[in-house]
Amino acid sequence: MIFLEYAKCSTCQKAKKWLDLYGIDYIDRPIREQNPTLDELTAWIRASGLPCRKFFNTSGLLYKSMNLKDKLPSMTEDECLRLLASDGMLVKRPIVVAESLVLVGFHPAEWEEKLKGWMRAHE
């Protein structure tokens, strides 16, 4: 399991504590230094079932400074993917990737449901 995070992000810190509390092993990957590639993002979006736009960090300074709220609706999925792959600070975090499971953002109830099931399958 890969845990993509930005260390200064309070939501990422809460998610990491949650993973540790439940004893879930993960490989920590700093999203700023190791930005997801175009191929990774394409696969993760497909596996998550979410639209590409849900992978944008809409509360981030870069997102706001680029005025993406107004630009995203007219962008193609390919343009969105390429933009996400250009800078890790544009990508919503944390992200958990485990086999065909991809979780974007920290939602404890969803994580408990999906990750406990994943853990049982791998014990």
C-alpha positions, -999 to +999 in steps of 0.1 A: +000+000+000+013+035-009+003+065+011+008+097-008+010+128+014+022+163+019+039+163+053+027+198+063-010+189+054-030+185+086-054+162+069-025+140+058-012+139+094-046+128+107-048+101+080-013+088+088-022+086+125-054+067+116-034+042+095-009+038+123-037+034+149-052+005+129-018-010+122-020-007+085+014-009+068+022+015+040+050+030+020+051+068+026+055+088-006+059+126-005+036+140-032+055+172-037+089+154-042+075+124-060+046+137-081+023+110-095+031+103-131+006+106-160+004+068-161-001+065-124-028+091-123-046+076-153-046+041-136-057+055-102-085+076-116-098+045-135-095+023-104-111+049-081-142+054-103-140+091-097-138+118-123-104+134-129-115+167-114-119+150-080-081+145-079-075+183-078-065+199-045-092+226-047-081+243-014-044+246-025-027+279-032-015+267-066-050+257-077-063+291-066-035+311-082-040+293-115-077+301-114-085+264-120-120+267-106-130+286-138-107+267-162-114+230-152-149+228-166-137+235-201-106+213-199-105+178-214-096+148-193-062+146-210-055+182-202-065+177-166-043+146-163-013+164-177-018+193-154-021+170-124+011+152-134+029+185-137+029+194-100+022+173-069+008+204-051-022+203-075-031+168-065-056+162-037-042+143-008-038+120+010-041+092-015-040+055-006-032+031-034-034-007-028-038-031-057-071-020-073-081+002-044-076+040-046-089+064-019-086+101-024-089+125+006-093+114+042-129+102+050-126+080+081-158+061+076-149+052+040-114+043+049-126+020+077-150+003+054-126-001+025-093-007+043-105-031+069-119-052+041-086-050+023-067-059+055-088-090+061-081-102+025-044-099+031-040-113+066 
